[in-house]
Amino acid sequence: MSFAPTISMIQERVAALFGVPRADLIGKTHSHAVTRPRHVAMALARELTERSFPEIGRAFRRDHTSVMYAVRVVPERIRRDPALRAKVERLRADLGQAEGAR
């Protein structure tokens, strides 16, 4: 039996690791300090849950296309940014998932 985190759990862990309030991840803030963790949380939600793009979008009060964008850009950002890669790997481990799951 494998552990599947919820979107809420992912939001909480991402917010804590990036030092932003969880409310900001689902709020209207567009600052870089919030959009990057929001994108990471959306991408992890898609990777680690069975939720659809629209379901994830609703959890972040965003359109499904915002989730699709996050899923597309986060892997490239991880490839270019070792610090971000380390944070995402830590999040995957904290959420009970092996790196690269799914």
QUIGI-V349185 format. One record per pair of residues at least 24 apart in sequence whose ideal C-beta (glycine too) atoms are under 10 Angstrom apart, sorted by sequence separation. I is the first residue (numbers start at 1). GAP is how many residues later the second one is. D is the distance in Angstrom with one decimal. If there is no record, write none. Layout:
<<I | GAP | D> <I | GAP | D>>
This chain:
<<14 | 24 | 8.0> <17 | 24 | 9.9> <38 | 24 | 8.2> <42 | 24 | 7.1> <43 | 24 | 8.2> <46 | 24 | 7.8> <47 | 24 | 8.0> <14 | 25 | 9.7> <42 | 25 | 4.9> <45 | 25 | 8.9> <46 | 25 | 5.1> <11 | 26 | 9.3> <14 | 26 | 5.7> <15 | 26 | 7.7> <42 | 26 | 9.1> <43 | 26 | 9.7> <44 | 26 | 9.3> <45 | 26 | 9.3> <11 | 27 | 8.9> <14 | 27 | 4.0> <39 | 27 | 8.6> <42 | 27 | 8.5> <43 | 27 | 4.9> <44 | 27 | 9.7> <47 | 27 | 9.1> <13 | 28 | 8.3> <14 | 28 | 9.3> <38 | 28 | 8.6> <39 | 28 | 9.1> <42 | 28 | 3.8> <43 | 28 | 5.1> <46 | 28 | 9.3> <47 | 28 | 9.7> <12 | 29 | 9.4> <14 | 29 | 9.9> <41 | 29 | 8.2> <42 | 29 | 7.0> <43 | 29 | 8.8> <10 | 30 | 9.1> <11 | 30 | 5.4> <14 | 30 | 6.9> <39 | 30 | 7.6> <40 | 30 | 7.7> <43 | 30 | 8.2> <44 | 30 | 8.3> <10 | 31 | 5.5> <11 | 31 | 9.5> <13 | 31 | 8.5> <14 | 31 | 9.2> <35 | 31 | 9.9> <39 | 31 | 3.9> <43 | 31 | 3.9> <10 | 32 | 8.8> <26 | 32 | 9.8> <38 | 32 | 7.4> <39 | 32 | 8.7> <42 | 32 | 7.9> <43 | 32 | 7.6> <10 | 33 | 9.6> <11 | 33 | 9.4> <26 | 33 | 7.2> <27 | 33 | 9.4> <28 | 33 | 7.9> <39 | 33 | 9.7> <41 | 33 | 9.6> <7 | 34 | 8.1> <10 | 34 | 5.1> <11 | 34 | 8.0> <25 | 34 | 9.5> <26 | 34 | 5.2> <27 | 34 | 7.5> <28 | 34 | 9.8> <36 | 34 | 9.8> <39 | 34 | 6.4> <40 | 34 | 5.9> <43 | 34 | 9.3> <7 | 35 | 9.1> <9 | 35 | 10.0> <10 | 35 | 5.1> <25 | 35 | 6.6> <26 | 35 | 5.1> <35 | 35 | 9.2> <39 | 35 | 5.5> <43 | 35 | 8.9> <9 | 36 | 9.6> <10 | 36 | 9.9> <25 | 36 | 9.4> <26 | 36 | 8.3> <7 | 37 | 9.2> <8 | 37 | 9.7> <10 | 37 | 9.4> <36 | 37 | 9.8> <40 | 37 | 8.4> <7 | 38 | 4.8> <10 | 38 | 6.7> <36 | 38 | 8.9> <39 | 38 | 7.8> <40 | 38 | 8.6> <5 | 39 | 8.3> <6 | 39 | 8.9> <7 | 39 | 9.7> <9 | 39 | 9.2> <10 | 39 | 7.5> <5 | 40 | 8.5> <9 | 40 | 9.4> <7 | 41 | 9.2> <36 | 41 | 7.7> <47 | 41 | 9.6> <6 | 42 | 9.5> <7 | 42 | 6.2> <5 | 43 | 5.5> <6 | 43 | 7.1> <48 | 43 | 9.1> <4 | 44 | 7.0> <5 | 44 | 6.8> <7 | 44 | 6.3> <40 | 44 | 7.6> <44 | 44 | 7.3> <48 | 44 | 7.5> <3 | 45 | 9.4> <4 | 45 | 6.2> <6 | 45 | 9.0> <36 | 45 | 9.5> <43 | 45 | 8.3> <47 | 45 | 8.3> <4 | 46 | 7.1> <10 | 46 | 9.4> <49 | 46 | 9.9> <4 | 47 | 9.9> <37 | 47 | 9.9> <40 | 47 | 7.4> <44 | 47 | 6.2> <48 | 47 | 6.0> <7 | 48 | 7.8> <11 | 48 | 7.4> <36 | 48 | 7.7> <40 | 48 | 6.2> <44 | 48 | 7.4> <47 | 48 | 9.7> <48 | 48 | 8.8> <7 | 49 | 6.4> <10 | 49 | 9.0> <11 | 49 | 7.8> <48 | 49 | 5.5> <37 | 50 | 8.8> <41 | 50 | 8.7> <47 | 50 | 8.0> <7 | 51 | 9.2> <8 | 51 | 7.5> <36 | 51 | 9.7> <40 | 51 | 7.3> <44 | 51 | 7.3> <7 | 52 | 4.4> <50 | 52 | 9.7> <6 | 53 | 9.1> <7 | 53 | 8.2> <44 | 53 | 8.7> <47 | 53 | 8.9> <48 | 53 | 6.6> <49 | 53 | 9.4> <37 | 54 | 9.9> <47 | 54 | 6.7> <48 | 54 | 7.1> <47 | 55 | 5.2> <46 | 56 | 8.7> <44 | 57 | 10.0> <18 | 66 | 9.9> <18 | 69 | 7.3> <17 | 70 | 5.8> <17 | 71 | 9.4> <14 | 73 | 8.7> <17 | 73 | 6.7> <18 | 73 | 9.5> <14 | 74 | 9.3> <17 | 74 | 6.2> <16 | 75 | 9.7> <13 | 77 | 9.1> <14 | 77 | 6.3> <17 | 77 | 7.9> <13 | 78 | 5.7> <16 | 78 | 9.2> <13 | 79 | 9.9> <14 | 80 | 9.8> <10 | 81 | 7.8> <13 | 81 | 5.5> <14 | 81 | 9.5> <13 | 82 | 6.2> <10 | 84 | 9.8> <9 | 85 | 9.4> <10 | 85 | 6.6> <5 | 86 | 9.7> <9 | 86 | 6.8> <5 | 87 | 9.8> <9 | 87 | 9.6> <5 | 89 | 9.1> <6 | 89 | 9.8> <5 | 90 | 4.5> <4 | 91 | 9.2> <5 | 91 | 6.7> <3 | 92 | 8.0> <4 | 92 | 8.5> <5 | 92 | 7.5> <3 | 93 | 4.2> <4 | 93 | 8.8> <2 | 94 | 8.2> <3 | 94 | 7.6> <2 | 95 | 8.5> <2 | 96 | 9.8> <2 | 99 | 8.9>>
